[in-house]
Amino acid sequence: MDTPPAGPNNTDEVRKVLTIIYLDAEATILPPENLYQQKSLALMPGAEVGSVPETPVNPVLFRA
């Protein structure tokens, strides 16, 4: 399921954003199918398609 981007900021002030995305610890990266997924992959430095996205900036927080 793709989540659309936030709507435009129609004010004169900068809008601050905080995004947290939780993934299953065993999830693997699929090939990006659109620009938004390509940008998400860029936020996982060192992670590759087919691998678990466990990187220094994307740590696994809990394993069951």
N, C-alpha and C positions, 0 to 999 in steps of 0.2 A: 504494500500500500504506500503510495507516494503522498507525502504531505505537501500541500502547496506552500509557497513562500508567503510570508506576512505581506499584508497590503502595503501600499505606499504610505510614507510618513508625510502627511500634508501640513505639517507644522514647520516653524522656523527653528525648532530645537532638535538636536541630535537625539535619536531614540536609542537607548541602551538595551542590550539584549543579553540574556543568559540562556543557553541551551544545554540540556543534559540528555544524553541518549544512553539508555541501558540496552545491552545485548546479552543474549544467552552466552555463557562462557565457552560453549562449544560451537557457536555460530561461525560460519566461514564466509569469506567475502566473495560475492558473485561479481561477474563483470558488470561495470556500470552500463545502464541502459539509457541514461539521459544526463543532462548537464548537472542536475542537482545531485545525482549519485556520484558523478565524477568529482564534484566539489567535496562531497562527504568523504570519499576515498582520500582526497588530498589532506584531510584532517587526521589521517592515520599514518603518519610518516613511518616508512619501513615495512608497512603491511602490504601484502601482495594478494592478488586475486587467488582464491583457493585456500588461503591461510586463515587461521584464527586471528582476528585483529588485536593481538596482545602486544602492545608497544609501550614505551615509557610514558607516552601521553594518553594511552588508552589501556590502563591496567585492568586486570581481572580483579574485581572486588570481592567475589565470593564464588567458591566452587562447592557444589552439593556433594 
